[in-house]
Amino acid sequence: MLFEGLADRLQEAFKKLKGKGKITEEHVNEALREVRMALLEADVNFKVVKDFIAKVKAKAIGQEVLNSLTPAQQVVKIVNEELTDLMGGTQSKLTVAAKPPTIIMLVGLQGAGKTTTAGKLANHLKKQNKKPLMVAADIYRPAAIKQLQVLGEQLSIPVFTMPEGNSPIEIARQAIDKAVSLFCDTVIIDTAGRLHINQELMAELDGIKNVVQPQEILLVVDAMTGQDAVTVAESFNATLDVTGLILTKLDGDARGGAALSIKAVTGKPIKFVGMGEKLDALEPFHPERMASRILGMGDILSLIEKAQSTIDMDQAAEMEKKLLKEEFTLEQFLDQLQMIKKMGSIESILNMIPGMGNIKKLQNVEINDKEILHVEAIIRSMTKKERRNPNILNGSRRKRIALGSGTRVQDVNKLLKQFEESKKMMKQMQGMQKLAKKGGFKLPFMK
């Protein structure tokens, strides 16, 4: 989980403060020492940590904090605000050209994931009712052009290519004319990966920039490289004056130092983050939401947006009607699981719910996405009649279902018990808002 170690350390430090009836300057200093160590262990730039702690301390030892009724909460509020500010303050959106097309250059090191990110970004913009054109300007890496063409086919998005022998600058120039002829309002140029110390290739990027005059030059960096990502960002920015960054593989970086350092060091905002391998796993970066997640406060806005973009609302409404008529069956239960799966890993969803991370730790709950597969296998091994009326599932039927799904009878019994508990809890929540209904019942894959 992203920022897992940092989140645990920070929350533990603030828990100690909350245990004090009245806090002193020494209590604040002790907590900030923990915060400092947590940030350094998360691979945050040393100078960034030093400045961050100084800012928090200056605000946290003020008399209005020490003398307040809830000083511990005040300190957490200050840390939350400073974390948000450290990562950019507010969301930085893409700059749009006054006259289409908007031109976006993707640059970065080899292996940072630029070509895949080009597909993800094009997919994201298509969902925003944009009409993107992807441009294969990486003529150096074998199969780079083919990779972009395959992504274009998967996403039904056009890809501009030119015969071998044309330079990336010429490809970029002609791509703009093609975008105009196709009525595309956005051009995404996938450039070749290069070392920031390779002056010849960096000059080529500068040449593309001068010819197409892009609205955005987005540097794609691998978050898992930590402080190296910050160094790379500084070098590319010095040559190209990048407009923003896309951090890839952020879901695989438990420390998160690059995300916390890069804006402070380069002055350039993080615009998107890659949170998985799927083509829809690119998210706009919201500093305030990320800070909230780090401090265990959840991220309910992102959860709502994720639900709205992935869940079929008509299907959800139909499911609600059936529940109100007490017609909720294992078939609908399976449909509900499928909708939740589309939103990402179960753990990532629960971490967006305020306080849920702490509840998991307190109750020692293990979240395992593989359990969903077991649940699906069990339900799919039932006949239609059994799914619609679980009351007929006697001992022999349960044995047959367990055998057919590759599970144990105990697993079948456990699922049926939790399904009944879910129905009871959902009935109790009929008067609540839809979001509460979807989030409140016990999931069958929480052990």
Buried (B, 14 or more C-beta within 10 A) or exposed (E): BBBBBBBBBBBEBBEBBEEEEEBEEEBBEBBBEBBBEBBBEBBBBEEBBEBBBEBBBEBBBEEEBBEBEEBBBBBBBBBBBBBBBBBBEEBBEBEEBEEBBBBBBBBBBEEBBBBBBBBBBBBBBBEEEBBBBBBBBBBBBEEBBEBBBBBBEEBEBBBBBBEEEBBBBBBBBBBBEBBBEEEBBBBBBBBBBBEBEEEEBBEBBBBBBEBBEBBBBBBBBBBBBBBBBBBBBBBBBEBBEBBBBBBBBBBBBBBBBBBBBBBBBBEBBBBBBBBBEEBBBBBBBBBBBBBBBBBBBBBBEBBEBBBEEBBEEEBBEEBBEEBEEEEBBBBBBBBBBEBBBBBBBBBBBBBBBBEBBEEBEEEEEEBBEEBBBBBBBBBEBBEEEBBBEBEEBEEEBBEBBBEEBEBBBEBBEBBBEBBEEBBEEBEEBEEEEEEEBBBBBEBBBBE
